[in-house]
Amino acid sequence: MKLRAPSVPLITVDPYFSVWSPDTNINFSRTVHWTGKSNHIVGTVYVDSKEYLFLGYNSNIHKIKQTSLEISALSTKAVFENAEIILTAEFTTPVIASDYNLLTRPVSYLALSYESNDGKPHEVSAKIIVCEELCLDKAWQSPVEIQEIETDNLIGMKMGNTEQKPLNRSGDDVRIDWGYFYLMSNKCTKAETVKEAGMAAVCVSSDIKEGDNTMYYFAYDDVESIEYFGAHLKSFWNKDGKTILEAIEEAAADYKETKAICDKFSADLYSNAVDAGGEKYAELLSLAYRQVIAGHKLVIDENGEILYISKECFSNGCAATVDVSYPSIPMFLIYNPELVKGMMRPVFKYALTKDWIFDFAPHDVGQYPLVNGQVYGQNALKWQMPVEECGNMLVMAANVSIADGNAEFAAKHIELLEKWCEYLIKYGTDPGEQLCTDDFAGHLAHNCNLSLKAIMGLEGMSIIMKFLGNSEKADYYHNEASKMAQTWLKTAVNADGTTKLAFDQPDTFSMKYNMVWDKIWNSGIFTQEFMDAEIENNKKHFNEYGMPLDNRADYTKSDWLVWTATMASSKESFEQFIAPLWKTYNESESRVPLTDWYDTISGKEVSFRHRTVQGGLFMRVLAEKQHK
């Protein structure tokens, strides 16, 4: 990977079990949680009794020189070298979207191996130290309990808060303080409790034989994962009673097979992305994949159906947020559309409760990990996104129907979907002052892009009705979408042929990213010529790090940038949008997991990081898949 990752993924399981290096030299800085808070892990290698640091930070230990770093969709491999040995450290979190066991099993691998660099034999061993921060919100929050653990094939340590209160709170910039962390190895020589940077920590030492992998397994048993309308739900991996030690042993036994699956998945992802949008695009998708998955938790409801709960990272921490799920779906439509259904089920359930008082779709269903009803705005109308969320749910339902080849899922919720359609017909042509998903920009009346959302929502319902065999209603919703589009074309276009930010604001501009579904679906509401003209006009507004979201500010959104670019008919034109996005992540001073909201002049993060919306970067690949 030529891209200098702004932050390097090491352990990426879910919103809580998260460890990153904020430097591409993974032994230059403390490892951190995606929030930027310390999640301190130290890794050292002993070469003929001399100790060298290869992971994390300790000012008292000499660093071994890192000579390369390669990041794929599912693995991060760093190579180190001194006069005696060449050390390879490869982290893999096998979050394969189509394999629920691998996707949810909370075990991440570190494979260590070496070869002699001077042709001489050497005695080599490794030591991994993991601090209490991985099982507390903050260090020293409360005492931790630590014990040595031994299974048939592994030895290691267990660490957890002495005050176990599963699902005791919700929030954004918080970390888990219940459950138990495990550090295990297949070649452990010593497992012990130590102090590191003034904190309690577990330490596992292991021998490394030349040409052979020494394995470390990082695991976290959160005991209970999600509160769902009052019920405490476990993750998929232990729904039938599997213990964490059984899961770790299972992971150890299938490493070679799992690693081969991961390598093939990563290679295929990269190849498909290169074909769709070039090498820089492929590198962006490789870096985004694990981040997107690790912003979710998969659980099973009382009916045995999957729920795929997102956390709205660095943005209030809302759970099952509709306008966060919506931009993420391109990735999941490619790799497992069932997960999109898992995103939608909580929203449908909440919308049918007495607590939801509106005739449009909800924004969210709680604050992670408590999915009990909306906390965003506490049902105050001014904080809702009426047209936005109705359109989002309809577009998502239509895409699930296309992926399934039937509308059985949508049919179960057809009354709600039709209700939301009628809302769009009434208010979508010229939306009143309200928020859209770009709520950080504030309320806006007569939003042209939001009206596009309504048009695409209605066209989505037409698609659903076709699958259901109801041609009369399919025609009705298609005609309503077409009528709205004709009005849009008369009111949204500036005198020079460009399009406005708002219907009443001439000589303004904005990304019209919601239009992309017209291309994905081949629905013909707008012409390709119109889209290409819009793309060419967009290029006139480029800054060094890409196109601003609209004329109000210099910032942009990475997901919407790629959706807008996907409307281009040529790969060359698409790549012109991707180049400054790649440049942003390659050069930005903001050393955080991929931010989606950044400044196009400075390249710096404005806010938002580690967000699932980066699944939207996969839109061009989805478009290529749909059109084959």
Secondary structure as a PSIPRED ss2 file (coil, helix, strand):
# PSIPRED VFORMAT (PSIPRED V4.0)

   1 M C   1.000  0.000  0.000
   2 K C   1.000  0.000  0.000
   3 L C   1.000  0.000  0.000
   4 R C   1.000  0.000  0.000
   5 A C   1.000  0.000  0.000
   6 P C   1.000  0.000  0.000
   7 S C   1.000  0.000  0.000
   8 V E   0.000  0.000  1.000
   9 P E   0.000  0.000  1.000
  10 L E   0.000  0.000  1.000
  11 I E   0.000  0.000  1.000
  12 T E   0.000  0.000  1.000
  13 V C   1.000  0.000  0.000
  14 D C   1.000  0.000  0.000
  15 P C   1.000  0.000  0.000
  16 Y C   1.000  0.000  0.000
  17 F C   1.000  0.000  0.000
  18 S E   0.000  0.000  1.000
  19 V E   0.000  0.000  1.000
  20 W E   0.000  0.000  1.000
  21 S E   0.000  0.000  1.000
  22 P C   1.000  0.000  0.000
  23 D C   1.000  0.000  0.000
  24 T C   1.000  0.000  0.000
  25 N C   1.000  0.000  0.000
  26 I C   1.000  0.000  0.000
  27 N C   1.000  0.000  0.000
  28 F C   1.000  0.000  0.000
  29 S C   1.000  0.000  0.000
  30 R C   1.000  0.000  0.000
  31 T C   1.000  0.000  0.000
  32 V E   0.000  0.000  1.000
  33 H C   1.000  0.000  0.000
  34 W C   1.000  0.000  0.000
  35 T C   1.000  0.000  0.000
  36 G C   1.000  0.000  0.000
  37 K C   1.000  0.000  0.000
  38 S E   0.000  0.000  1.000
  39 N C   1.000  0.000  0.000
  40 H C   1.000  0.000  0.000
  41 I E   0.000  0.000  1.000
  42 V E   0.000  0.000  1.000
  43 G E   0.000  0.000  1.000
  44 T E   0.000  0.000  1.000
  45 V E   0.000  0.000  1.000
  46 Y E   0.000  0.000  1.000
  47 V E   0.000  0.000  1.000
  48 D C   1.000  0.000  0.000
  49 S C   1.000  0.000  0.000
  50 K E   0.000  0.000  1.000
  51 E E   0.000  0.000  1.000
  52 Y E   0.000  0.000  1.000
  53 L E   0.000  0.000  1.000
  54 F E   0.000  0.000  1.000
  55 L E   0.000  0.000  1.000
  56 G C   1.000  0.000  0.000
  57 Y C   1.000  0.000  0.000
  58 N C   1.000  0.000  0.000
  59 S C   1.000  0.000  0.000
  60 N C   1.000  0.000  0.000
  61 I C   1.000  0.000  0.000
  62 H C   1.000  0.000  0.000
  63 K E   0.000  0.000  1.000
  64 I C   1.000  0.000  0.000
  65 K E   0.000  0.000  1.000
  66 Q E   0.000  0.000  1.000
  67 T E   0.000  0.000  1.000
  68 S E   0.000  0.000  1.000
  69 L E   0.000  0.000  1.000
  70 E E   0.000  0.000  1.000
  71 I E   0.000  0.000  1.000
  72 S C   1.000  0.000  0.000
  73 A C   1.000  0.000  0.000
  74 L C   1.000  0.000  0.000
  75 S E   0.000  0.000  1.000
  76 T E   0.000  0.000  1.000
  77 K E   0.000  0.000  1.000
  78 A E   0.000  0.000  1.000
  79 V E   0.000  0.000  1.000
  80 F E   0.000  0.000  1.000
  81 E E   0.000  0.000  1.000
  82 N C   1.000  0.000  0.000
  83 A C   1.000  0.000  0.000
  84 E C   1.000  0.000  0.000
  85 I E   0.000  0.000  1.000
  86 I E   0.000  0.000  1.000
  87 L E   0.000  0.000  1.000
  88 T E   0.000  0.000  1.000
  89 A E   0.000  0.000  1.000
  90 E E   0.000  0.000  1.000
  91 F E   0.000  0.000  1.000
  92 T E   0.000  0.000  1.000
  93 T C   1.000  0.000  0.000
  94 P C   1.000  0.000  0.000
  95 V C   1.000  0.000  0.000
  96 I C   1.000  0.000  0.000
  97 A C   1.000  0.000  0.000
  98 S C   1.000  0.000  0.000
  99 D C   1.000  0.000  0.000
 100 Y H   0.000  1.000  0.000
 101 N H   0.000  1.000  0.000
 102 L H   0.000  1.000  0.000
 103 L H   0.000  1.000  0.000
 104 T H   0.000  1.000  0.000
 105 R C   1.000  0.000  0.000
 106 P C   1.000  0.000  0.000
 107 V E   0.000  0.000  1.000
 108 S E   0.000  0.000  1.000
 109 Y E   0.000  0.000  1.000
 110 L E   0.000  0.000  1.000
 111 A E   0.000  0.000  1.000
 112 L E   0.000  0.000  1.000
 113 S E   0.000  0.000  1.000
 114 Y E   0.000  0.000  1.000
 115 E E   0.000  0.000  1.000
 116 S E   0.000  0.000  1.000
 117 N C   1.000  0.000  0.000
 118 D C   1.000  0.000  0.000
 119 G C   1.000  0.000  0.000
 120 K C   1.000  0.000  0.000
 121 P C   1.000  0.000  0.000
 122 H C   1.000  0.000  0.000
 123 E C   1.000  0.000  0.000
 124 V E   0.000  0.000  1.000
 125 S E   0.000  0.000  1.000
 126 A E   0.000  0.000  1.000
 127 K E   0.000  0.000  1.000
 128 I E   0.000  0.000  1.000
 129 I E   0.000  0.000  1.000
 130 V E   0.000  0.000  1.000
 131 C E   0.000  0.000  1.000
 132 E H   0.000  1.000  0.000
 133 E H   0.000  1.000  0.000
 134 L H   0.000  1.000  0.000
 135 C H   0.000  1.000  0.000
 136 L C   1.000  0.000  0.000
 137 D C   1.000  0.000  0.000
 138 K C   1.000  0.000  0.000
 139 A C   1.000  0.000  0.000
 140 W C   1.000  0.000  0.000
 141 Q C   1.000  0.000  0.000
 142 S C   1.000  0.000  0.000
 143 P C   1.000  0.000  0.000
 144 V E   0.000  0.000  1.000
 145 E E   0.000  0.000  1.000
 146 I E   0.000  0.000  1.000
 147 Q E   0.000  0.000  1.000
 148 E E   0.000  0.000  1.000
 149 I E   0.000  0.000  1.000
 150 E E   0.000  0.000  1.000
 151 T C   1.000  0.000  0.000
 152 D C   1.000  0.000  0.000
 153 N C   1.000  0.000  0.000
 154 L C   1.000  0.000  0.000
 155 I E   0.000  0.000  1.000
 156 G E   0.000  0.000  1.000
 157 M E   0.000  0.000  1.000
 158 K E   0.000  0.000  1.000
 159 M E   0.000  0.000  1.000
 160 G E   0.000  0.000  1.000
 161 N E   0.000  0.000  1.000
 162 T C   1.000  0.000  0.000
 163 E C   1.000  0.000  0.000
 164 Q C   1.000  0.000  0.000
 165 K C   1.000  0.000  0.000
 166 P C   1.000  0.000  0.000
 167 L C   1.000  0.000  0.000
 168 N C   1.000  0.000  0.000
 169 R C   1.000  0.000  0.000
 170 S C   1.000  0.000  0.000
 171 G C   1.000  0.000  0.000
 172 D C   1.000  0.000  0.000
 173 D C   1.000  0.000  0.000
 174 V C   1.000  0.000  0.000
 175 R C   1.000  0.000  0.000
 176 I C   1.000  0.000  0.000
 177 D C   1.000  0.000  0.000
 178 W C   1.000  0.000  0.000
 179 G C   1.000  0.000  0.000
 180 Y E   0.000  0.000  1.000
 181 F E   0.000  0.000  1.000
 182 Y E   0.000  0.000  1.000
 183 L E   0.000  0.000  1.000
 184 M E   0.000  0.000  1.000
 185 S E   0.000  0.000  1.000
 186 N C   1.000  0.000  0.000
 187 K C   1.000  0.000  0.000
 188 C E   0.000  0.000  1.000
 189 T E   0.000  0.000  1.000
 190 K E   0.000  0.000  1.000
 191 A E   0.000  0.000  1.000
 192 E E   0.000  0.000  1.000
 193 T E   0.000  0.000  1.000
 194 V E   0.000  0.000  1.000
 195 K E   0.000  0.000  1.000
 196 E E   0.000  0.000  1.000
 197 A C   1.000  0.000  0.000
 198 G C   1.000  0.000  0.000
 199 M E   0.000  0.000  1.000
 200 A E   0.000  0.000  1.000
 201 A E   0.000  0.000  1.000
 202 V E   0.000  0.000  1.000
 203 C E   0.000  0.000  1.000
 204 V E   0.000  0.000  1.000
 205 S E   0.000  0.000  1.000
 206 S E   0.000  0.000  1.000
 207 D E   0.000  0.000  1.000
 208 I E   0.000  0.000  1.000
 209 K C   1.000  0.000  0.000
 210 E C   1.000  0.000  0.000
 211 G C   1.000  0.000  0.000
 212 D C   1.000  0.000  0.000
 213 N C   1.000  0.000  0.000
 214 T E   0.000  0.000  1.000
 215 M E   0.000  0.000  1.000
 216 Y E   0.000  0.000  1.000
 217 Y E   0.000  0.000  1.000
 218 F E   0.000  0.000  1.000
 219 A E   0.000  0.000  1.000
 220 Y E   0.000  0.000  1.000
 221 D E   0.000  0.000  1.000
 222 D C   1.000  0.000  0.000
 223 V C   1.000  0.000  0.000
 224 E C   1.000  0.000  0.000
 225 S C   1.000  0.000  0.000
 226 I E   0.000  0.000  1.000
 227 E E   0.000  0.000  1.000
 228 Y E   0.000  0.000  1.000
 229 F C   1.000  0.000  0.000
 230 G C   1.000  0.000  0.000
 231 A E   0.000  0.000  1.000
 232 H E   0.000  0.000  1.000
 233 L E   0.000  0.000  1.000
 234 K C   1.000  0.000  0.000
 235 S E   0.000  0.000  1.000
 236 F H   0.000  1.000  0.000
 237 W H   0.000  1.000  0.000
 238 N H   0.000  1.000  0.000
 239 K C   1.000  0.000  0.000
 240 D C   1.000  0.000  0.000
 241 G C   1.000  0.000  0.000
 242 K C   1.000  0.000  0.000
 243 T C   1.000  0.000  0.000
 244 I H   0.000  1.000  0.000
 245 L H   0.000  1.000  0.000
 246 E H   0.000  1.000  0.000
 247 A H   0.000  1.000  0.000
 248 I H   0.000  1.000  0.000
 249 E H   0.000  1.000  0.000
 250 E H   0.000  1.000  0.000
 251 A H   0.000  1.000  0.000
 252 A H   0.000  1.000  0.000
 253 A H   0.000  1.000  0.000
 254 D C   1.000  0.000  0.000
 255 Y H   0.000  1.000  0.000
 256 K H   0.000  1.000  0.000
 257 E H   0.000  1.000  0.000
 258 T H   0.000  1.000  0.000
 259 K H   0.000  1.000  0.000
 260 A H   0.000  1.000  0.000
 261 I H   0.000  1.000  0.000
 262 C H   0.000  1.000  0.000
 263 D H   0.000  1.000  0.000
 264 K H   0.000  1.000  0.000
 265 F H   0.000  1.000  0.000
 266 S H   0.000  1.000  0.000
 267 A H   0.000  1.000  0.000
 268 D H   0.000  1.000  0.000
 269 L H   0.000  1.000  0.000
 270 Y H   0.000  1.000  0.000
 271 S H   0.000  1.000  0.000
 272 N H   0.000  1.000  0.000
 273 A H   0.000  1.000  0.000
 274 V H   0.000  1.000  0.000
 275 D H   0.000  1.000  0.000
 276 A H   0.000  1.000  0.000
 277 G H   0.000  1.000  0.000
 278 G C   1.000  0.000  0.000
 279 E H   0.000  1.000  0.000
 280 K H   0.000  1.000  0.000
 281 Y H   0.000  1.000  0.000
 282 A H   0.000  1.000  0.000
 283 E H   0.000  1.000  0.000
 284 L H   0.000  1.000  0.000
 285 L H   0.000  1.000  0.000
 286 S H   0.000  1.000  0.000
 287 L H   0.000  1.000  0.000
 288 A H   0.000  1.000  0.000
 289 Y H   0.000  1.000  0.000
 290 R H   0.000  1.000  0.000
 291 Q H   0.000  1.000  0.000
 292 V H   0.000  1.000  0.000
 293 I H   0.000  1.000  0.000
 294 A C   1.000  0.000  0.000
 295 G C   1.000  0.000  0.000
 296 H E   0.000  0.000  1.000
 297 K E   0.000  0.000  1.000
 298 L E   0.000  0.000  1.000
 299 V E   0.000  0.000  1.000
 300 I E   0.000  0.000  1.000
 301 D C   1.000  0.000  0.000
 302 E C   1.000  0.000  0.000
 303 N C   1.000  0.000  0.000
 304 G C   1.000  0.000  0.000
 305 E C   1.000  0.000  0.000
 306 I E   0.000  0.000  1.000
 307 L E   0.000  0.000  1.000
 308 Y E   0.000  0.000  1.000
 309 I E   0.000  0.000  1.000
 310 S E   0.000  0.000  1.000
 311 K E   0.000  0.000  1.000
 312 E C   1.000  0.000  0.000
 313 C C   1.000  0.000  0.000
 314 F C   1.000  0.000  0.000
 315 S C   1.000  0.000  0.000
 316 N C   1.000  0.000  0.000
 317 G C   1.000  0.000  0.000
 318 C E   0.000  0.000  1.000
 319 A E   0.000  0.000  1.000
 320 A C   1.000  0.000  0.000
 321 T C   1.000  0.000  0.000
 322 V H   0.000  1.000  0.000
 323 D H   0.000  1.000  0.000
 324 V H   0.000  1.000  0.000
 325 S H   0.000  1.000  0.000
 326 Y H   0.000  1.000  0.000
 327 P H   0.000  1.000  0.000
 328 S H   0.000  1.000  0.000
 329 I H   0.000  1.000  0.000
 330 P H   0.000  1.000  0.000
 331 M H   0.000  1.000  0.000
 332 F H   0.000  1.000  0.000
 333 L H   0.000  1.000  0.000
 334 I H   0.000  1.000  0.000
 335 Y H   0.000  1.000  0.000
 336 N C   1.000  0.000  0.000
 337 P C   1.000  0.000  0.000
 338 E H   0.000  1.000  0.000
 339 L H   0.000  1.000  0.000
 340 V H   0.000  1.000  0.000
 341 K H   0.000  1.000  0.000
 342 G H   0.000  1.000  0.000
 343 M H   0.000  1.000  0.000
 344 M H   0.000  1.000  0.000
 345 R H   0.000  1.000  0.000
 346 P H   0.000  1.000  0.000
 347 V H   0.000  1.000  0.000
 348 F H   0.000  1.000  0.000
 349 K H   0.000  1.000  0.000
 350 Y H   0.000  1.000  0.000
 351 A H   0.000  1.000  0.000
 352 L C   1.000  0.000  0.000
 353 T C   1.000  0.000  0.000
 354 K C   1.000  0.000  0.000
 355 D C   1.000  0.000  0.000
 356 W C   1.000  0.000  0.000
 357 I C   1.000  0.000  0.000
 358 F C   1.000  0.000  0.000
 359 D C   1.000  0.000  0.000
 360 F C   1.000  0.000  0.000
 361 A C   1.000  0.000  0.000
 362 P C   1.000  0.000  0.000
 363 H C   1.000  0.000  0.000
 364 D C   1.000  0.000  0.000
 365 V C   1.000  0.000  0.000
 366 G C   1.000  0.000  0.000
 367 Q E   0.000  0.000  1.000
 368 Y C   1.000  0.000  0.000
 369 P C   1.000  0.000  0.000
 370 L E   0.000  0.000  1.000
 371 V E   0.000  0.000  1.000
 372 N C   1.000  0.000  0.000
 373 G C   1.000  0.000  0.000
 374 Q C   1.000  0.000  0.000
 375 V C   1.000  0.000  0.000
 376 Y C   1.000  0.000  0.000
 377 G H   0.000  1.000  0.000
 378 Q H   0.000  1.000  0.000
 379 N H   0.000  1.000  0.000
 380 A C   1.000  0.000  0.000
 381 L H   0.000  1.000  0.000
 382 K H   0.000  1.000  0.000
 383 W H   0.000  1.000  0.000
 384 Q C   1.000  0.000  0.000
 385 M C   1.000  0.000  0.000
 386 P H   0.000  1.000  0.000
 387 V H   0.000  1.000  0.000
 388 E H   0.000  1.000  0.000
 389 E H   0.000  1.000  0.000
 390 C H   0.000  1.000  0.000
 391 G H   0.000  1.000  0.000
 392 N H   0.000  1.000  0.000
 393 M H   0.000  1.000  0.000
 394 L H   0.000  1.000  0.000
 395 V H   0.000  1.000  0.000
 396 M H   0.000  1.000  0.000
 397 A H   0.000  1.000  0.000
 398 A H   0.000  1.000  0.000
 399 N H   0.000  1.000  0.000
 400 V H   0.000  1.000  0.000
 401 S H   0.000  1.000  0.000
 402 I H   0.000  1.000  0.000
 403 A H   0.000  1.000  0.000
 404 D H   0.000  1.000  0.000
 405 G C   1.000  0.000  0.000
 406 N C   1.000  0.000  0.000
 407 A C   1.000  0.000  0.000
 408 E H   0.000  1.000  0.000
 409 F H   0.000  1.000  0.000
 410 A H   0.000  1.000  0.000
 411 A H   0.000  1.000  0.000
 412 K C   1.000  0.000  0.000
 413 H C   1.000  0.000  0.000
 414 I H   0.000  1.000  0.000
 415 E H   0.000  1.000  0.000
 416 L H   0.000  1.000  0.000
 417 L H   0.000  1.000  0.000
 418 E H   0.000  1.000  0.000
 419 K H   0.000  1.000  0.000
 420 W H   0.000  1.000  0.000
 421 C H   0.000  1.000  0.000
 422 E H   0.000  1.000  0.000
 423 Y H   0.000  1.000  0.000
 424 L H   0.000  1.000  0.000
 425 I H   0.000  1.000  0.000
 426 K H   0.000  1.000  0.000
 427 Y H   0.000  1.000  0.000
 428 G C   1.000  0.000  0.000
 429 T C   1.000  0.000  0.000
 430 D C   1.000  0.000  0.000
 431 P C   1.000  0.000  0.000
 432 G C   1.000  0.000  0.000
 433 E C   1.000  0.000  0.000
 434 Q E   0.000  0.000  1.000
 435 L C   1.000  0.000  0.000
 436 C C   1.000  0.000  0.000
 437 T C   1.000  0.000  0.000
 438 D C   1.000  0.000  0.000
 439 D H   0.000  1.000  0.000
 440 F H   0.000  1.000  0.000
 441 A H   0.000  1.000  0.000
 442 G C   1.000  0.000  0.000
 443 H C   1.000  0.000  0.000
 444 L E   0.000  0.000  1.000
 445 A C   1.000  0.000  0.000
 446 H C   1.000  0.000  0.000
 447 N E   0.000  0.000  1.000
 448 C H   0.000  1.000  0.000
 449 N H   0.000  1.000  0.000
 450 L H   0.000  1.000  0.000
 451 S H   0.000  1.000  0.000
 452 L H   0.000  1.000  0.000
 453 K H   0.000  1.000  0.000
 454 A H   0.000  1.000  0.000
 455 I H   0.000  1.000  0.000
 456 M H   0.000  1.000  0.000
 457 G H   0.000  1.000  0.000
 458 L H   0.000  1.000  0.000
 459 E H   0.000  1.000  0.000
 460 G H   0.000  1.000  0.000
 461 M H   0.000  1.000  0.000
 462 S H   0.000  1.000  0.000
 463 I H   0.000  1.000  0.000
 464 I H   0.000  1.000  0.000
 465 M H   0.000  1.000  0.000
 466 K H   0.000  1.000  0.000
 467 F H   0.000  1.000  0.000
 468 L C   1.000  0.000  0.000
 469 G C   1.000  0.000  0.000
 470 N C   1.000  0.000  0.000
 471 S H   0.000  1.000  0.000
 472 E H   0.000  1.000  0.000
 473 K H   0.000  1.000  0.000
 474 A H   0.000  1.000  0.000
 475 D H   0.000  1.000  0.000
 476 Y H   0.000  1.000  0.000
 477 Y H   0.000  1.000  0.000
 478 H H   0.000  1.000  0.000
 479 N H   0.000  1.000  0.000
 480 E H   0.000  1.000  0.000
 481 A H   0.000  1.000  0.000
 482 S H   0.000  1.000  0.000
 483 K H   0.000  1.000  0.000
 484 M H   0.000  1.000  0.000
 485 A H   0.000  1.000  0.000
 486 Q H   0.000  1.000  0.000
 487 T H   0.000  1.000  0.000
 488 W H   0.000  1.000  0.000
 489 L H   0.000  1.000  0.000
 490 K H   0.000  1.000  0.000
 491 T H   0.000  1.000  0.000
 492 A C   1.000  0.000  0.000
 493 V E   0.000  0.000  1.000
 494 N C   1.000  0.000  0.000
 495 A C   1.000  0.000  0.000
 496 D C   1.000  0.000  0.000
 497 G C   1.000  0.000  0.000
 498 T C   1.000  0.000  0.000
 499 T E   0.000  0.000  1.000
 500 K C   1.000  0.000  0.000
 501 L C   1.000  0.000  0.000
 502 A E   0.000  0.000  1.000
 503 F C   1.000  0.000  0.000
 504 D C   1.000  0.000  0.000
 505 Q C   1.000  0.000  0.000
 506 P C   1.000  0.000  0.000
 507 D C   1.000  0.000  0.000
 508 T C   1.000  0.000  0.000
 509 F C   1.000  0.000  0.000
 510 S E   0.000  0.000  1.000
 511 M C   1.000  0.000  0.000
 512 K C   1.000  0.000  0.000
 513 Y H   0.000  1.000  0.000
 514 N H   0.000  1.000  0.000
 515 M H   0.000  1.000  0.000
 516 V H   0.000  1.000  0.000
 517 W H   0.000  1.000  0.000
 518 D H   0.000  1.000  0.000
 519 K H   0.000  1.000  0.000
 520 I H   0.000  1.000  0.000
 521 W H   0.000  1.000  0.000
 522 N C   1.000  0.000  0.000
 523 S C   1.000  0.000  0.000
 524 G C   1.000  0.000  0.000
 525 I C   1.000  0.000  0.000
 526 F C   1.000  0.000  0.000
 527 T C   1.000  0.000  0.000
 528 Q H   0.000  1.000  0.000
 529 E H   0.000  1.000  0.000
 530 F H   0.000  1.000  0.000
 531 M H   0.000  1.000  0.000
 532 D H   0.000  1.000  0.000
 533 A H   0.000  1.000  0.000
 534 E H   0.000  1.000  0.000
 535 I H   0.000  1.000  0.000
 536 E H   0.000  1.000  0.000
 537 N H   0.000  1.000  0.000
 538 N H   0.000  1.000  0.000
 539 K H   0.000  1.000  0.000
 540 K C   1.000  0.000  0.000
 541 H C   1.000  0.000  0.000
 542 F C   1.000  0.000  0.000
 543 N E   0.000  0.000  1.000
 544 E C   1.000  0.000  0.000
 545 Y C   1.000  0.000  0.000
 546 G E   0.000  0.000  1.000
 547 M C   1.000  0.000  0.000
 548 P C   1.000  0.000  0.000
 549 L C   1.000  0.000  0.000
 550 D E   0.000  0.000  1.000
 551 N C   1.000  0.000  0.000
 552 R C   1.000  0.000  0.000
 553 A C   1.000  0.000  0.000
 554 D C   1.000  0.000  0.000
 555 Y E   0.000  0.000  1.000
 556 T E   0.000  0.000  1.000
 557 K E   0.000  0.000  1.000
 558 S H   0.000  1.000  0.000
 559 D H   0.000  1.000  0.000
 560 W H   0.000  1.000  0.000
 561 L H   0.000  1.000  0.000
 562 V H   0.000  1.000  0.000
 563 W H   0.000  1.000  0.000
 564 T H   0.000  1.000  0.000
 565 A H   0.000  1.000  0.000
 566 T H   0.000  1.000  0.000
 567 M C   1.000  0.000  0.000
 568 A C   1.000  0.000  0.000
 569 S C   1.000  0.000  0.000
 570 S C   1.000  0.000  0.000
 571 K H   0.000  1.000  0.000
 572 E H   0.000  1.000  0.000
 573 S H   0.000  1.000  0.000
 574 F H   0.000  1.000  0.000
 575 E H   0.000  1.000  0.000
 576 Q H   0.000  1.000  0.000
 577 F H   0.000  1.000  0.000
 578 I H   0.000  1.000  0.000
 579 A H   0.000  1.000  0.000
 580 P H   0.000  1.000  0.000
 581 L H   0.000  1.000  0.000
 582 W H   0.000  1.000  0.000
 583 K H   0.000  1.000  0.000
 584 T H   0.000  1.000  0.000
 585 Y H   0.000  1.000  0.000
 586 N H   0.000  1.000  0.000
 587 E H   0.000  1.000  0.000
 588 S C   1.000  0.000  0.000
 589 E C   1.000  0.000  0.000
 590 S C   1.000  0.000  0.000
 591 R C   1.000  0.000  0.000
 592 V C   1.000  0.000  0.000
 593 P C   1.000  0.000  0.000
 594 L C   1.000  0.000  0.000
 595 T C   1.000  0.000  0.000
 596 D C   1.000  0.000  0.000
 597 W E   0.000  0.000  1.000
 598 Y E   0.000  0.000  1.000
 599 D E   0.000  0.000  1.000
 600 T C   1.000  0.000  0.000
 601 I C   1.000  0.000  0.000
 602 S C   1.000  0.000  0.000
 603 G C   1.000  0.000  0.000
 604 K C   1.000  0.000  0.000
 605 E E   0.000  0.000  1.000
 606 V E   0.000  0.000  1.000
 607 S E   0.000  0.000  1.000
 608 F C   1.000  0.000  0.000
 609 R C   1.000  0.000  0.000
 610 H C   1.000  0.000  0.000
 611 R C   1.000  0.000  0.000
 612 T H   0.000  1.000  0.000
 613 V H   0.000  1.000  0.000
 614 Q H   0.000  1.000  0.000
 615 G H   0.000  1.000  0.000
 616 G H   0.000  1.000  0.000
 617 L H   0.000  1.000  0.000
 618 F H   0.000  1.000  0.000
 619 M H   0.000  1.000  0.000
 620 R H   0.000  1.000  0.000
 621 V H   0.000  1.000  0.000
 622 L H   0.000  1.000  0.000
 623 A H   0.000  1.000  0.000
 624 E H   0.000  1.000  0.000
 625 K H   0.000  1.000  0.000
 626 Q H   0.000  1.000  0.000
 627 H C   1.000  0.000  0.000
 628 K C   1.000  0.000  0.000
